Amino acid sequence: MLDRDGFRPNVGIILLNQRNQVFWGKRIRTHSWQFPQGGIDRGETPEQAMFRELHEEVGLQPSHVRVVARTRDWLRYEVPERYVRRDARGHYRGQKQIWYLLQLIGYDTDLNLRATNHPEFDAWRWNDYWVPLDVVVEFKRGVYRMALTELARFLPRHEQRNRYLRGSFRAREPEQGSGTMLLRHGHLLLHRDIELPPGATFDPDPGTNFVAEPQPSPATAAVD
């Protein structure tokens, strides 16, 4: 479903945790990271499409999130011709998107990258709000910057008491003889009983481990 200018209606999702960090997903079998997004089907409103994509890509239900804000107008990006299927060239130009800012009111364990048989991501992490755009496919970077900038003023404020906790807490190595058992995952110390959400990984910071993904052949497309 394209508009008269050749843009496919689409939604993008910026999902916050309680610390205003954002869900950052690694596209399956690539080194490219991005926010959840997907097309609007015929007969759907943008909000209906957003909730459908939220479940399909990260396994969340409407009860798991709170809608904080959305972009006022469509944000557009063009897809380079080499990413467009041959039969769509000359008609399809790219995506026009409504972006939603959501806050998770459930738990990390509610996230499930394999909620459907066609997963979009194979790893995820919480990242600072201003995500590293150098690990986003180049033609989407402008839209990401516009969406993050427009929605930044709606970020929920933390309670005042959190200001005094910030910087004062740090994970400590367990003391000899203590009953606490921690396991080291890279630079992280995790409780021995921690359980990761289905499909989740503690991947290293993608900003320091980026490898350029190979260019697709002319017969492939990247329209999501």
C-alpha positions as a printed Julia matrix, in Angstrom:
224×3 Matrix{Float64}:
  0.0     0.0     0.0
  1.74    3.14   -1.3
  0.61    6.74   -1.29
  0.57    8.79   -4.48
  4.21    9.79   -3.94
  5.44    6.2    -3.59
  5.83    6.08    0.21
  4.56    3.17    2.28
  2.75    4.13    5.54
  4.69    2.81    8.5
  5.05    3.14   12.27
  8.18    3.37   14.41
  8.4     2.57   18.13
 10.69    4.07   20.78
 10.19    1.92   23.88
 11.43    3.3    27.21
 12.19    1.54   30.46
 11.8     3.23   33.85
 15.25    4.84   33.48
 14.37    6.41   30.11
 16.64    4.0    28.3
 15.36    2.75   24.95
 14.9    -0.72   23.51
 17.6    -1.28   20.91
 17.24   -4.35   18.69
 19.8    -6.06   16.44
 18.31   -7.07   13.1
 18.44  -10.8    12.7
 21.65  -12.11   11.14
 23.15   -8.62   10.66
 25.24   -6.14   12.63
 22.64   -3.38   12.2
 20.68   -2.08   15.21
 17.34   -0.31   15.12
 14.01    0.46   16.77
 10.95   -1.71   16.12
  8.99   -0.6    13.07
  6.63   -1.97   10.46
  4.06   -1.2     7.79
  0.47   -0.13    8.31
 -1.94   -2.62    6.77
 -4.97   -1.53    4.79
 -7.8    -0.59    7.17
 -5.49   -0.12   10.19
 -4.97    3.11   12.09
 -1.36    4.0    12.97
 -2.04    3.13   16.62
 -3.49   -0.28   15.73
 -0.46   -0.98   13.54
  1.86    0.12   16.35
  0.35   -2.33   18.85
  0.43   -5.14   16.27
  4.09   -4.5    15.48
  4.89   -4.19   19.19
  3.64   -7.73   19.72
  5.09   -9.22   16.54
  8.59   -7.8    17.04
  9.09   -7.69   20.82
  6.22   -9.79   22.21
  4.49   -7.06   24.23
  0.75   -6.51   24.7
 -0.96   -3.1    25.09
 -1.23   -3.77   28.84
  2.58   -3.87   29.08
  3.09   -0.28   27.92
  1.87    3.29   28.3
  1.62    5.55   25.25
  3.54    8.7    26.11
  3.49   10.64   22.81
  3.63   10.4    19.03
  5.05   12.53   16.27
  2.73   15.2    14.95
  3.21   14.46   11.25
  4.66   11.81    8.94
  8.44   11.53    8.84
  9.83   10.24    5.54
 12.93    8.5     4.3
 13.81    7.26    0.83
 15.22    3.78    0.25
 18.19    3.56   -2.15
 17.31    1.81   -5.38
 19.71   -1.07   -4.74
 17.55   -2.11   -1.74
 14.28   -2.07   -3.71
 12.89   -5.13   -5.48
 13.19   -4.91   -9.24
  9.42   -5.11   -9.73
  8.87   -2.16   -7.34
 11.41    0.22   -8.87
  9.85    3.34  -10.29
  6.89    3.05   -7.89
  8.28    2.53   -4.39
 10.36    5.4    -2.94
 10.5     4.68    0.78
  8.63    4.94    4.08
  6.53    7.62    5.73
  6.29    7.01    9.46
  4.4     7.99   12.57
  6.66    7.44   15.58
  5.34    6.48   19.03
  7.06    6.96   22.37
  6.04    4.18   24.78
  7.02    3.4    28.35
  7.27   -0.18   29.56
  5.1    -0.68   32.64
  5.62   -4.44   32.66
  8.9    -6.28   33.17
 11.94   -7.05   31.04
 10.84  -10.67   31.14
  7.69   -9.73   29.19
  9.86   -9.03   26.15
 10.01  -11.91   23.69
 11.83  -11.64   20.37
 10.28  -14.93   19.21
  6.62  -14.12   19.67
  6.06  -15.06   16.0
  7.65  -17.46   13.54
  9.3   -14.56   11.71
 11.48  -12.71   14.24
 12.96   -9.35   13.28
 15.66   -9.25   15.96
 18.08  -11.81   17.39
 19.41   -9.67   20.28
 18.4    -6.6    22.23
 19.64   -4.26   24.94
 18.64   -1.09   26.78
 20.54    1.91   25.42
 20.79    5.58   26.33
 18.03    7.64   24.68
 20.37    9.2    22.11
 21.25    6.0    20.31
 24.46    5.61   18.25
 23.26    6.37   14.73
 26.4     4.96   13.13
 25.02    1.44   13.69
 21.72    2.32   11.96
 21.49    1.7     8.22
 22.47    5.01    6.66
 19.24    5.95    4.9
 17.24    5.76    8.17
 19.5     8.0    10.25
 17.8    11.29    9.4
 14.37    9.99   10.44
 15.78    8.58   13.68
 17.31   11.95   14.5
 14.04   13.77   13.77
 11.92   11.32   15.79
 14.23   11.34   18.82
 14.45   15.14   18.77
 10.69   15.7    18.47
  9.81   13.2    21.2
 12.6    14.06   23.66
 10.52   16.76   25.37
  7.97   14.11   26.39
 10.43   11.93   28.29
  8.97   11.1    31.73
 10.72   12.8    34.63
 12.27   10.63   37.29
 11.25   11.06   40.88
 13.38   13.6    42.71
 14.86   10.98   45.01
 16.42    9.17   42.04
 18.75   12.14   41.54
 20.53   11.31   44.78
 20.87    7.65   43.89
 22.43    8.3    40.52
 26.15    7.72   40.67
 26.09    6.52   44.26
 25.33    2.89   43.48
 27.8     0.55   41.92
 28.01   -3.19   41.71
 30.57   -4.63   44.13
 32.41   -7.87   44.01
 30.99  -10.32   46.53
 32.85  -10.42   49.82
 34.38  -13.63   51.01
 31.91  -15.58   53.07
 28.91  -13.54   51.91
 25.81  -15.36   50.73
 25.66  -13.39   47.47
 26.87  -15.13   44.33
 27.49  -12.95   41.29
 28.45  -14.08   37.81
 30.52  -11.93   35.49
 29.27  -11.29   31.94
 31.88   -9.0    30.38
 31.82   -5.86   32.5
 28.48   -6.77   34.09
 27.98   -8.48   37.44
 24.75  -10.43   37.53
 23.01  -12.3    40.31
 23.39  -16.06   39.9
 19.61  -16.54   39.64
 18.99  -13.91   36.97
 16.9   -15.1    34.02
 17.09  -13.35   30.68
 13.89  -12.66   28.73
 13.29  -15.1    25.85
 15.62  -14.24   23.0
 17.57  -11.65   25.01
 21.32  -11.42   25.17
 23.87   -9.31   26.96
 25.65   -8.26   23.8
 28.54   -5.8    24.02
 27.95   -2.16   23.21
 27.13   -2.16   19.48
 28.83    1.21   19.12
 32.21   -0.4    19.77
 31.63   -3.64   17.87
 30.19   -2.45   14.6
 30.99   -4.34   11.43
 29.53   -3.01    8.2
 26.89   -5.31    6.84
 27.38   -6.46    3.24
 25.39   -4.71    0.55
 22.44   -6.79   -0.66
 22.16   -8.0    -4.19
 19.91   -5.96   -6.52
 17.19   -8.59   -6.17
 16.73   -7.97   -2.44
 14.81   -5.32   -0.59
 14.84   -3.68    2.85
 11.53   -1.97    3.29
 10.89   -2.44    7.02
